Structures are given as structure tokens and as C-alpha cells.
Amino acid sequence: MTNHARGEGHVNAKLTDFDVITIRAEHARGIGYDRLARRFGVSKCAIQRIVLRRSWAHVQDPQQPAA
């Protein structure tokens, strides 16, 4: 089995772990996908996948216990 870089360790990553935590927190406060996508320079689909933990799932929010 090979190891692949995940998250900000990937050479093509546009976001950091801190960005992902910020995106989830701001969405929880009511900021929409469109606005977050523009702010962070990624697609609405990327934002949605982050919020739903379909991508960047390895990043744990500070207030949530590790699974």
C-alpha cells in the first residue's frame, strides 16, 4: 500500500487545515457556499464537500472530539 499526501501536505492543495476549520465554522454561522468559495478561491462543490466531510475528513474541528 502506498502513502499519499493528504490535505495541505499535497502538492496541489489550495487550502490549509486552518482554512478548512474556518470554512466549517463560518458555514455553521450561516455563511453560504458561494461566498466561502469566492473567499477561499475554490469551487462551491469543494466547499460543500468540506462542510459535509466528504473531503478533508481527516481535519478535526478543535471543539469536536476525535472520532
PDB file of N, CA, C and O in Angstrom:
ATOM      1  N   MET A   1       0.842  -1.171   0.000  1.00  0.00           N
ATOM      2  CA  MET A   1       0.000   0.000   0.000  1.00  0.00           C
ATOM      3  C   MET A   1       0.897   1.247   0.000  1.00  0.00           C
ATOM      4  O   MET A   1       1.862   1.318   0.760  1.00  0.00           O
ATOM      5  N   THR A   2       0.581   2.208  -0.838  1.00  0.00           N
ATOM      6  CA  THR A   2       1.367   3.435  -0.894  1.00  0.00           C
ATOM      7  C   THR A   2       0.713   4.523  -0.055  1.00  0.00           C
ATOM      8  O   THR A   2      -0.504   4.537   0.130  1.00  0.00           O
ATOM      9  N   ASN A   3       1.524   5.416   0.440  1.00  0.00           N
ATOM     10  CA  ASN A   3       1.013   6.550   1.206  1.00  0.00           C
ATOM     11  C   ASN A   3       0.890   7.753   0.287  1.00  0.00           C
ATOM     12  O   ASN A   3       1.815   8.069  -0.460  1.00  0.00           O
ATOM     13  N   HIS A   4      -0.234   8.409   0.342  1.00  0.00           N
ATOM     14  CA  HIS A   4      -0.473   9.606  -0.450  1.00  0.00           C
ATOM     15  C   HIS A   4      -0.603  10.790   0.497  1.00  0.00           C
ATOM     16  O   HIS A   4      -1.176  10.685   1.581  1.00  0.00           O
ATOM     17  N   ALA A   5      -0.057  11.917   0.058  1.00  0.00           N
ATOM     18  CA  ALA A   5      -0.189  13.123   0.868  1.00  0.00           C
ATOM     19  C   ALA A   5      -1.652  13.539   0.918  1.00  0.00           C
ATOM     20  O   ALA A   5      -2.361  13.489  -0.087  1.00  0.00           O
ATOM     21  N   ARG A   6      -2.088  13.947   2.094  1.00  0.00           N
ATOM     22  CA  ARG A   6      -3.458  14.412   2.267  1.00  0.00           C
ATOM     23  C   ARG A   6      -3.441  15.860   2.711  1.00  0.00           C
ATOM     24  O   ARG A   6      -2.481  16.335   3.317  1.00  0.00           O
ATOM     25  N   GLY A   7      -4.523  16.549   2.397  1.00  0.00           N
ATOM     26  CA  GLY A   7      -4.692  17.910   2.882  1.00  0.00           C
ATOM     27  C   GLY A   7      -3.615  18.850   2.423  1.00  0.00           C
ATOM     28  O   GLY A   7      -3.204  18.812   1.263  1.00  0.00           O
ATOM     29  N   GLU A   8      -3.147  19.701   3.323  1.00  0.00           N
ATOM     30  CA  GLU A   8      -2.184  20.724   2.947  1.00  0.00           C
ATOM     31  C   GLU A   8      -0.824  20.138   2.582  1.00  0.00           C
ATOM     32  O   GLU A   8       0.020  20.838   2.022  1.00  0.00           O
ATOM     33  N   GLY A   9      -0.605  18.866   2.893  1.00  0.00           N
ATOM     34  CA  GLY A   9       0.636  18.203   2.516  1.00  0.00           C
ATOM     35  C   GLY A   9       0.701  17.831   1.041  1.00  0.00           C
ATOM     36  O   GLY A   9       1.773  17.502   0.532  1.00  0.00           O
ATOM     37  N   HIS A  10      -0.432  17.879   0.354  1.00  0.00           N
ATOM     38  CA  HIS A  10      -0.488  17.564  -1.068  1.00  0.00           C
ATOM     39  C   HIS A  10       0.051  18.741  -1.867  1.00  0.00           C
ATOM     40  O   HIS A  10      -0.241  19.897  -1.561  1.00  0.00           O
ATOM     41  N   VAL A  11       0.827  18.443  -2.876  1.00  0.00           N
ATOM     42  CA  VAL A  11       1.488  19.484  -3.664  1.00  0.00           C
ATOM     43  C   VAL A  11       0.505  20.461  -4.317  1.00  0.00           C
ATOM     44  O   VAL A  11       0.855  21.623  -4.526  1.00  0.00           O
ATOM     45  N   ASN A  12      -0.709  20.022  -4.642  1.00  0.00           N
ATOM     46  CA  ASN A  12      -1.682  20.881  -5.316  1.00  0.00           C
ATOM     47  C   ASN A  12      -2.719  21.492  -4.375  1.00  0.00           C
ATOM     48  O   ASN A  12      -3.687  22.091  -4.842  1.00  0.00           O
ATOM     49  N   ALA A  13      -2.539  21.353  -3.074  1.00  0.00           N
ATOM     50  CA  ALA A  13      -3.525  21.862  -2.111  1.00  0.00           C
ATOM     51  C   ALA A  13      -3.651  23.380  -2.200  1.00  0.00           C
ATOM     52  O   ALA A  13      -2.650  24.095  -2.232  1.00  0.00           O
ATOM     53  N   LYS A  14      -4.884  23.860  -2.241  1.00  0.00           N
ATOM     54  CA  LYS A  14      -5.155  25.298  -2.238  1.00  0.00           C
ATOM     55  C   LYS A  14      -5.538  25.783  -0.845  1.00  0.00           C
ATOM     56  O   LYS A  14      -5.559  26.987  -0.589  1.00  0.00           O
ATOM     57  N   LEU A  15      -5.837  24.859   0.046  1.00  0.00           N
ATOM     58  CA  LEU A  15      -6.305  25.203   1.384  1.00  0.00           C
ATOM     59  C   LEU A  15      -5.377  24.621   2.438  1.00  0.00           C
ATOM     60  O   LEU A  15      -4.652  23.659   2.184  1.00  0.00           O
ATOM     61  N   THR A  16      -5.410  25.214   3.616  1.00  0.00           N
ATOM     62  CA  THR A  16      -4.693  24.675   4.768  1.00  0.00           C
ATOM     63  C   THR A  16      -5.710  24.049   5.722  1.00  0.00           C
ATOM     64  O   THR A  16      -6.916  24.237   5.566  1.00  0.00           O
ATOM     65  N   ASP A  17      -5.221  23.315   6.694  1.00  0.00           N
ATOM     66  CA  ASP A  17      -6.111  22.750   7.707  1.00  0.00           C
ATOM     67  C   ASP A  17      -6.879  23.873   8.407  1.00  0.00           C
ATOM     68  O   ASP A  17      -8.070  23.728   8.685  1.00  0.00           O
ATOM     69  N   PHE A  18      -6.208  24.983   8.690  1.00  0.00           N
ATOM     70  CA  PHE A  18      -6.869  26.113   9.341  1.00  0.00           C
ATOM     71  C   PHE A  18      -7.998  26.658   8.467  1.00  0.00           C
ATOM     72  O   PHE A  18      -9.065  27.005   8.974  1.00  0.00           O
ATOM     73  N   ASP A  19      -7.763  26.735   7.138  1.00  0.00           N
ATOM     74  CA  ASP A  19      -8.818  27.184   6.221  1.00  0.00           C
ATOM     75  C   ASP A  19     -10.041  26.281   6.323  1.00  0.00           C
ATOM     76  O   ASP A  19     -11.173  26.763   6.359  1.00  0.00           O
ATOM     77  N   VAL A  20      -9.816  24.984   6.370  1.00  0.00           N
ATOM     78  CA  VAL A  20     -10.919  24.015   6.437  1.00  0.00           C
ATOM     79  C   VAL A  20     -11.719  24.198   7.724  1.00  0.00           C
ATOM     80  O   VAL A  20     -12.949  24.177   7.699  1.00  0.00           O
ATOM     81  N   ILE A  21     -11.029  24.377   8.841  1.00  0.00           N
ATOM     82  CA  ILE A  21     -11.712  24.613  10.115  1.00  0.00           C
ATOM     83  C   ILE A  21     -12.518  25.905  10.041  1.00  0.00           C
ATOM     84  O   ILE A  21     -13.650  25.964  10.523  1.00  0.00           O
ATOM     85  N   THR A  22     -11.933  26.943   9.434  1.00  0.00           N
ATOM     86  CA  THR A  22     -12.615  28.229   9.278  1.00  0.00           C
ATOM     87  C   THR A  22     -13.851  28.092   8.398  1.00  0.00           C
ATOM     88  O   THR A  22     -14.908  28.633   8.724  1.00  0.00           O
ATOM     89  N   ILE A  23     -13.729  27.377   7.290  1.00  0.00           N
ATOM     90  CA  ILE A  23     -14.857  27.166   6.374  1.00  0.00           C
ATOM     91  C   ILE A  23     -16.009  26.497   7.108  1.00  0.00           C
ATOM     92  O   ILE A  23     -17.151  26.941   6.995  1.00  0.00           O
ATOM     93  N   ARG A  24     -15.730  25.445   7.852  1.00  0.00           N
ATOM     94  CA  ARG A  24     -16.796  24.732   8.578  1.00  0.00           C
ATOM     95  C   ARG A  24     -17.447  25.623   9.631  1.00  0.00           C
ATOM     96  O   ARG A  24     -18.667  25.609   9.799  1.00  0.00           O
ATOM     97  N   ALA A  25     -16.632  26.392  10.333  1.00  0.00           N
ATOM     98  CA  ALA A  25     -17.174  27.260  11.387  1.00  0.00           C
ATOM     99  C   ALA A  25     -18.029  28.376  10.789  1.00  0.00           C
ATOM    100  O   ALA A  25     -19.104  28.679  11.307  1.00  0.00           O
ATOM    101  N   GLU A  26     -17.562  28.980   9.711  1.00  0.00           N
ATOM    102  CA  GLU A  26     -18.317  30.073   9.107  1.00  0.00           C
ATOM    103  C   GLU A  26     -19.596  29.578   8.458  1.00  0.00           C
ATOM    104  O   GLU A  26     -20.614  30.270   8.496  1.00  0.00           O
ATOM    105  N   HIS A  27     -19.563  28.396   7.865  1.00  0.00           N
ATOM    106  CA  HIS A  27     -20.789  27.832   7.298  1.00  0.00           C
ATOM    107  C   HIS A  27     -21.799  27.549   8.414  1.00  0.00           C
ATOM    108  O   HIS A  27     -22.997  27.773   8.239  1.00  0.00           O
ATOM    109  N   ALA A  28     -21.323  27.063   9.547  1.00  0.00           N
ATOM    110  CA  ALA A  28     -22.210  26.801  10.683  1.00  0.00           C
ATOM    111  C   ALA A  28     -22.860  28.096  11.184  1.00  0.00           C
ATOM    112  O   ALA A  28     -23.950  28.063  11.754  1.00  0.00           O
ATOM    113  N   ARG A  29     -22.189  29.236  10.969  1.00  0.00           N
ATOM    114  CA  ARG A  29     -22.743  30.535  11.363  1.00  0.00           C
ATOM    115  C   ARG A  29     -23.626  31.139  10.279  1.00  0.00           C
ATOM    116  O   ARG A  29     -24.137  32.247  10.444  1.00  0.00           O
ATOM    117  N   GLY A  30     -23.813  30.421   9.167  1.00  0.00           N
ATOM    118  CA  GLY A  30     -24.748  30.874   8.152  1.00  0.00           C
ATOM    119  C   GLY A  30     -24.144  31.444   6.879  1.00  0.00           C
ATOM    120  O   GLY A  30     -24.881  31.904   6.007  1.00  0.00           O
ATOM    121  N   ILE A  31     -22.824  31.427   6.749  1.00  0.00           N
ATOM    122  CA  ILE A  31     -22.195  31.913   5.518  1.00  0.00           C
ATOM    123  C   ILE A  31     -22.397  30.857   4.434  1.00  0.00           C
ATOM    124  O   ILE A  31     -22.157  29.672   4.669  1.00  0.00           O
ATOM    125  N   GLY A  32     -22.836  31.281   3.246  1.00  0.00           N
ATOM    126  CA  GLY A  32     -23.167  30.353   2.174  1.00  0.00           C
ATOM    127  C   GLY A  32     -21.971  29.834   1.392  1.00  0.00           C
ATOM    128  O   GLY A  32     -20.872  30.382   1.464  1.00  0.00           O
ATOM    129  N   TYR A  33     -22.211  28.766   0.646  1.00  0.00           N
ATOM    130  CA  TYR A  33     -21.175  28.143  -0.178  1.00  0.00           C
ATOM    131  C   TYR A  33     -20.580  29.138  -1.177  1.00  0.00           C
ATOM    132  O   TYR A  33     -19.363  29.179  -1.357  1.00  0.00           O
ATOM    133  N   ASP A  34     -21.427  29.939  -1.827  1.00  0.00           N
ATOM    134  CA  ASP A  34     -20.942  30.894  -2.828  1.00  0.00           C
ATOM    135  C   ASP A  34     -19.905  31.844  -2.238  1.00  0.00           C
ATOM    136  O   ASP A  34     -18.814  32.020  -2.780  1.00  0.00           O
ATOM    137  N   ARG A  35     -20.271  32.439  -1.136  1.00  0.00           N
ATOM    138  CA  ARG A  35     -19.394  33.436  -0.505  1.00  0.00           C
ATOM    139  C   ARG A  35     -18.087  32.797  -0.033  1.00  0.00           C
ATOM    140  O   ARG A  35     -17.013  33.370  -0.218  1.00  0.00           O
ATOM    141  N   LEU A  36     -18.173  31.621   0.571  1.00  0.00           N
ATOM    142  CA  LEU A  36     -16.977  30.921   1.031  1.00  0.00           C
ATOM    143  C   LEU A  36     -16.088  30.516  -0.142  1.00  0.00           C
ATOM    144  O   LEU A  36     -14.865  30.623  -0.063  1.00  0.00           O
ATOM    145  N   ALA A  37     -16.696  30.056  -1.217  1.00  0.00           N
ATOM    146  CA  ALA A  37     -15.927  29.651  -2.398  1.00  0.00           C
ATOM    147  C   ALA A  37     -15.142  30.829  -2.972  1.00  0.00           C
ATOM    148  O   ALA A  37     -13.969  30.693  -3.317  1.00  0.00           O
ATOM    149  N   ARG A  38     -15.793  31.976  -3.070  1.00  0.00           N
ATOM    150  CA  ARG A  38     -15.098  33.171  -3.573  1.00  0.00           C
ATOM    151  C   ARG A  38     -13.962  33.588  -2.644  1.00  0.00           C
ATOM    152  O   ARG A  38     -12.867  33.924  -3.095  1.00  0.00           O
ATOM    153  N   ARG A  39     -14.233  33.562  -1.363  1.00  0.00           N
ATOM    154  CA  ARG A  39     -13.226  33.985  -0.386  1.00  0.00           C
ATOM    155  C   ARG A  39     -11.980  33.112  -0.424  1.00  0.00           C
ATOM    156  O   ARG A  39     -10.860  33.616  -0.337  1.00  0.00           O
ATOM    157  N   PHE A  40     -12.174  31.796  -0.553  1.00  0.00           N
ATOM    158  CA  PHE A  40     -11.051  30.873  -0.482  1.00  0.00           C
ATOM    159  C   PHE A  40     -10.523  30.435  -1.850  1.00  0.00           C
ATOM    160  O   PHE A  40      -9.552  29.683  -1.927  1.00  0.00           O
ATOM    161  N   GLY A  41     -11.150  30.896  -2.917  1.00  0.00           N
ATOM    162  CA  GLY A  41     -10.642  30.614  -4.258  1.00  0.00           C
ATOM    163  C   GLY A  41     -10.809  29.175  -4.712  1.00  0.00           C
ATOM    164  O   GLY A  41      -9.983  28.650  -5.458  1.00  0.00           O
ATOM    165  N   VAL A  42     -11.876  28.547  -4.263  1.00  0.00           N
ATOM    166  CA  VAL A  42     -12.185  27.179  -4.684  1.00  0.00           C
ATOM    167  C   VAL A  42     -13.641  27.130  -5.145  1.00  0.00           C
ATOM    168  O   VAL A  42     -14.362  28.122  -5.032  1.00  0.00           O
ATOM    169  N   SER A  43     -14.070  25.993  -5.657  1.00  0.00           N
ATOM    170  CA  SER A  43     -15.437  25.873  -6.166  1.00  0.00           C
ATOM    171  C   SER A  43     -16.451  25.694  -5.035  1.00  0.00           C
ATOM    172  O   SER A  43     -16.103  25.322  -3.915  1.00  0.00           O
ATOM    173  N   LYS A  44     -17.718  25.971  -5.365  1.00  0.00           N
ATOM    174  CA  LYS A  44     -18.800  25.722  -4.407  1.00  0.00           C
ATOM    175  C   LYS A  44     -18.843  24.240  -4.047  1.00  0.00           C
ATOM    176  O   LYS A  44     -19.096  23.877  -2.898  1.00  0.00           O
ATOM    177  N   CYS A  45     -18.595  23.401  -5.029  1.00  0.00           N
ATOM    178  CA  CYS A  45     -18.597  21.956  -4.784  1.00  0.00           C
ATOM    179  C   CYS A  45     -17.514  21.581  -3.768  1.00  0.00           C
ATOM    180  O   CYS A  45     -17.749  20.743  -2.897  1.00  0.00           O
ATOM    181  N   ALA A  46     -16.350  22.183  -3.871  1.00  0.00           N
ATOM    182  CA  ALA A  46     -15.267  21.907  -2.915  1.00  0.00           C
ATOM    183  C   ALA A  46     -15.685  22.321  -1.508  1.00  0.00           C
ATOM    184  O   ALA A  46     -15.428  21.598  -0.545  1.00  0.00           O
ATOM    185  N   ILE A  47     -16.327  23.480  -1.385  1.00  0.00           N
ATOM    186  CA  ILE A  47     -16.798  23.952  -0.083  1.00  0.00           C
ATOM    187  C   ILE A  47     -17.836  22.978   0.483  1.00  0.00           C
ATOM    188  O   ILE A  47     -17.775  22.608   1.656  1.00  0.00           O
ATOM    189  N   GLN A  48     -18.776  22.573  -0.352  1.00  0.00           N
ATOM    190  CA  GLN A  48     -19.811  21.644   0.100  1.00  0.00           C
ATOM    191  C   GLN A  48     -19.193  20.336   0.589  1.00  0.00           C
ATOM    192  O   GLN A  48     -19.592  19.813   1.630  1.00  0.00           O
ATOM    193  N   ARG A  49     -18.233  19.812  -0.145  1.00  0.00           N
ATOM    194  CA  ARG A  49     -17.583  18.558   0.242  1.00  0.00           C
ATOM    195  C   ARG A  49     -16.835  18.699   1.568  1.00  0.00           C
ATOM    196  O   ARG A  49     -16.799  17.767   2.371  1.00  0.00           O
ATOM    197  N   ILE A  50     -16.239  19.871   1.789  1.00  0.00           N
ATOM    198  CA  ILE A  50     -15.551  20.124   3.064  1.00  0.00           C
ATOM    199  C   ILE A  50     -16.558  20.168   4.205  1.00  0.00           C
ATOM    200  O   ILE A  50     -16.354  19.530   5.239  1.00  0.00           O
ATOM    201  N   VAL A  51     -17.643  20.916   4.024  1.00  0.00           N
ATOM    202  CA  VAL A  51     -18.657  21.066   5.071  1.00  0.00           C
ATOM    203  C   VAL A  51     -19.282  19.712   5.418  1.00  0.00           C
ATOM    204  O   VAL A  51     -19.518  19.415   6.589  1.00  0.00           O
ATOM    205  N   LEU A  52     -19.545  18.907   4.408  1.00  0.00           N
ATOM    206  CA  LEU A  52     -20.165  17.595   4.624  1.00  0.00           C
ATOM    207  C   LEU A  52     -19.153  16.503   4.991  1.00  0.00           C
ATOM    208  O   LEU A  52     -19.518  15.343   5.179  1.00  0.00           O
ATOM    209  N   ARG A  53     -17.881  16.893   5.091  1.00  0.00           N
ATOM    210  CA  ARG A  53     -16.772  15.995   5.445  1.00  0.00           C
ATOM    211  C   ARG A  53     -16.573  14.857   4.446  1.00  0.00           C
ATOM    212  O   ARG A  53     -16.153  13.759   4.811  1.00  0.00           O
ATOM    213  N   ARG A  54     -16.880  15.136   3.192  1.00  0.00           N
ATOM    214  CA  ARG A  54     -16.586  14.171   2.133  1.00  0.00           C
ATOM    215  C   ARG A  54     -15.164  14.360   1.631  1.00  0.00           C
ATOM    216  O   ARG A  54     -14.597  13.469   0.998  1.00  0.00           O
ATOM    217  N   SER A  55     -14.592  15.518   1.914  1.00  0.00           N
ATOM    218  CA  SER A  55     -13.169  15.756   1.692  1.00  0.00           C
ATOM    219  C   SER A  55     -12.621  16.451   2.921  1.00  0.00           C
ATOM    220  O   SER A  55     -13.376  17.049   3.688  1.00  0.00           O
ATOM    221  N   TRP A  56     -11.346  16.379   3.109  1.00  0.00           N
ATOM    222  CA  TRP A  56     -10.679  16.939   4.287  1.00  0.00           C
ATOM    223  C   TRP A  56     -11.269  16.347   5.576  1.00  0.00           C
ATOM    224  O   TRP A  56     -11.301  17.017   6.609  1.00  0.00           O
ATOM    225  N   ALA A  57     -11.728  15.114   5.515  1.00  0.00           N
ATOM    226  CA  ALA A  57     -12.347  14.477   6.677  1.00  0.00           C
ATOM    227  C   ALA A  57     -11.349  14.245   7.809  1.00  0.00           C
ATOM    228  O   ALA A  57     -11.744  14.103   8.966  1.00  0.00           O
ATOM    229  N   HIS A  58     -10.070  14.206   7.482  1.00  0.00           N
ATOM    230  CA  HIS A  58      -9.047  13.977   8.495  1.00  0.00           C
ATOM    231  C   HIS A  58      -8.834  15.194   9.399  1.00  0.00           C
ATOM    232  O   HIS A  58      -8.204  15.079  10.450  1.00  0.00           O
ATOM    233  N   VAL A  59      -9.355  16.356   8.999  1.00  0.00           N
ATOM    234  CA  VAL A  59      -9.199  17.573   9.798  1.00  0.00           C
ATOM    235  C   VAL A  59     -10.322  17.635  10.828  1.00  0.00           C
ATOM    236  O   VAL A  59     -11.501  17.691  10.477  1.00  0.00           O
ATOM    237  N   GLN A  60      -9.942  17.623  12.090  1.00  0.00           N
ATOM    238  CA  GLN A  60     -10.905  17.673  13.183  1.00  0.00           C
ATOM    239  C   GLN A  60     -11.061  19.109  13.655  1.00  0.00           C
ATOM    240  O   GLN A  60     -10.074  19.828  13.810  1.00  0.00           O
ATOM    241  N   ASP A  61     -12.288  19.519  13.880  1.00  0.00           N
ATOM    242  CA  ASP A  61     -12.541  20.839  14.432  1.00  0.00           C
ATOM    243  C   ASP A  61     -12.089  20.838  15.885  1.00  0.00           C
ATOM    244  O   ASP A  61     -12.252  19.835  16.579  1.00  0.00           O
ATOM    245  N   PRO A  62     -11.522  21.946  16.358  1.00  0.00           N
ATOM    246  CA  PRO A  62     -10.980  21.987  17.723  1.00  0.00           C
ATOM    247  C   PRO A  62     -12.007  21.650  18.808  1.00  0.00           C
ATOM    248  O   PRO A  62     -11.645  21.050  19.820  1.00  0.00           O
ATOM    249  N   GLN A  63     -13.272  22.019  18.621  1.00  0.00           N
ATOM    250  CA  GLN A  63     -14.279  21.792  19.659  1.00  0.00           C
ATOM    251  C   GLN A  63     -14.893  20.407  19.594  1.00  0.00           C
ATOM    252  O   GLN A  63     -15.677  20.050  20.473  1.00  0.00           O
ATOM    253  N   GLN A  64     -14.563  19.614  18.581  1.00  0.00           N
ATOM    254  CA  GLN A  64     -15.130  18.275  18.457  1.00  0.00           C
ATOM    255  C   GLN A  64     -14.097  17.233  18.845  1.00  0.00           C
ATOM    256  O   GLN A  64     -12.934  17.337  18.457  1.00  0.00           O
ATOM    257  N   PRO A  65     -14.513  16.225  19.612  1.00  0.00           N
ATOM    258  CA  PRO A  65     -13.579  15.152  19.964  1.00  0.00           C
ATOM    259  C   PRO A  65     -13.240  14.303  18.744  1.00  0.00           C
ATOM    260  O   PRO A  65     -14.066  14.151  17.844  1.00  0.00           O
ATOM    261  N   ALA A  66     -12.044  13.758  18.711  1.00  0.00           N
ATOM    262  CA  ALA A  66     -11.628  12.898  17.598  1.00  0.00           C
ATOM    263  C   ALA A  66     -12.485  11.641  17.584  1.00  0.00           C
ATOM    264  O   ALA A  66     -12.830  11.091  18.630  1.00  0.00           O
ATOM    265  N   ALA A  67     -12.817  11.202  16.381  1.00  0.00           N
ATOM    266  CA  ALA A  67     -13.665  10.009  16.226  1.00  0.00           C
ATOM    267  C   ALA A  67     -12.857   8.743  16.386  1.00  0.00           C
ATOM    268  O   ALA A  67     -13.404   7.645  16.287  1.00  0.00           O
TER     269      ALA A  67
END
